[in-house]
Amino acid sequence: MSRVYNFSAGPAVLPEEVLKEAADEMLDYHETGMSVMEMSHRSKAFEKILTSAEQDLRELMQIPDNYKVLFLQGGASQQFAMIPMNFMKNKKADYIITGQWAKKAADEAEKYGEIHRVASSEDQKYSYIPDCTDLQISKDADYVYICENNTIYGTKYKRLPNTKGKILISDVSSCFLSEPVDVKKYGMIYGGVQKNIGPAGVVIAIIREDLITDCVLPGTPTMLTYKVHADANSLYNTPPAYGIYICGKVFKWIQSLGGLEEMKKRNERKAKLLYDFLDQSRMFHGTVRKEDRSLMNVTFVTGKKELDEKFISEAKKSGLENLKGHRSVGGMRASIYNAMPYEGVQSLVSFMKKFEEENFKDV
Ligand SMILES: *Cc1c(COP(=O)(O)O)cnc(C)c1O
């Protein structure tokens, strides 16, 4: 067996310890004589898995008691519709467009109400986060929506927008549990887990309790109503049980390392290694404004398409996989989520140095 360093943006690398534990428990979970995949979601064993996962997440993120934690399905993309359906009382919302995911969310919400795109960085290919200190927030906006870490472009909000008292809803799919957050500042935080937490198929939504009501847009399907899932503690129907089990293991793994403060330290150290290299390289260049750089998704180019392609294919031969940028932007992207070890980034930087020495004449 040989594992590669997997820089995929998602589904992405998971902690090896977690995968090994899951393998050990595959055929017989805690003397139940069956795999977690095979057990009833109403069984005692699964109930415990779900309750501990929620408790551990609450502890890690210090989620206040007046917030519900929901384990849902449908990917982050399904939330693009659920959010307006559940929260658009005035049928008006403000969106800040910092990339494709925010754009898609706004376009979807537009089916249900009036959307104001109050800021955007589309003018410079989403390579920065707009100034959000004094936006024209709509007086009767039901919420302000952001995508906090832009997976495709490699930008991240370092300061939350001034929403002028409106509730903030944030897609944190690609920065979930990468550093401490102040949950109180949000009406809702959500993300698909396949970037930084677990297997695809689970979406975690953390929502302030008073926002979860029966008052949803007419015609909202039962399955797309937060209250239904909140009242049933994520067991209205069969949840993505195995995925939740793996998420639970990842929560314990983060706890064992020291929690989100420690994650932040590790992630900063990894990102610094790579960004410092990019900043002095004659061949490779980062593609986003320095102060908006993501700790999770590092985007860069050589400036020459053929050289980018050569780099990606040679890196793959050296066990550094999935470094190709998103199909919409090209270049390279190294996703260095929580589970990517420091050694993985060291290997990448050494490889980049070597590649630069061998190929610089071509630039
Ligand atoms: C990947 C991603 C999505 C889409 O997730 P799906 O689970 O595929 O729907 C949405 N937002 C962000 C920030 C992402 O990184």
The ligand as an SDF file (V2000), in Angstrom:
LIG
                    3D

 15 15  0  0  0  0  0  0  0  0999 V2000
  -17.6570   22.3660   -2.8350 C   0  0  0  0  0  0  0  0  0  0  0  0
  -18.3780   23.5720   -2.4170 C   0  0  0  0  0  0  0  0  0  0  0  0
  -19.7670   23.7050   -2.5890 C   0  0  0  0  0  0  0  0  0  0  0  0
  -20.6120   22.6530   -3.2860 C   0  0  0  0  0  0  0  0  0  0  0  0
  -20.6920   21.5120   -2.5240 O   0  0  0  0  0  0  0  0  0  0  0  0
  -21.6130   20.2830   -2.9490 P   0  0  0  0  0  0  0  0  0  0  0  0
  -21.6200   19.4740   -1.7060 O   0  0  0  0  0  0  0  0  0  0  0  0
  -20.9560   19.6200   -4.1060 O   0  0  0  0  0  0  0  0  0  0  0  0
  -22.9540   20.8010   -3.3110 O   0  0  0  0  0  0  0  0  0  0  0  0
  -20.3680   24.8450   -2.1230 C   0  0  0  0  0  0  0  0  0  0  0  0
  -19.6630   25.8270   -1.5190 N   0  0  0  0  0  0  0  0  0  0  0  0
  -18.3320   25.7280   -1.3460 C   0  0  0  0  0  0  0  0  0  0  0  0
  -17.6010   26.8340   -0.6630 C   0  0  0  0  0  0  0  0  0  0  0  0
  -17.6480   24.6110   -1.7950 C   0  0  0  0  0  0  0  0  0  0  0  0
  -16.3190   24.5250   -1.6220 O   0  0  0  0  0  0  0  0  0  0  0  0
  1  2  1  0
  2  3  1  0
  2 14  2  0
  3  4  1  0
  3 10  2  0
  4  5  1  0
  5  6  1  0
  6  7  2  0
  6  8  1  0
  6  9  1  0
 10 11  1  0
 11 12  2  0
 12 13  1  0
 12 14  1  0
 14 15  1  0
M  END
$$$$
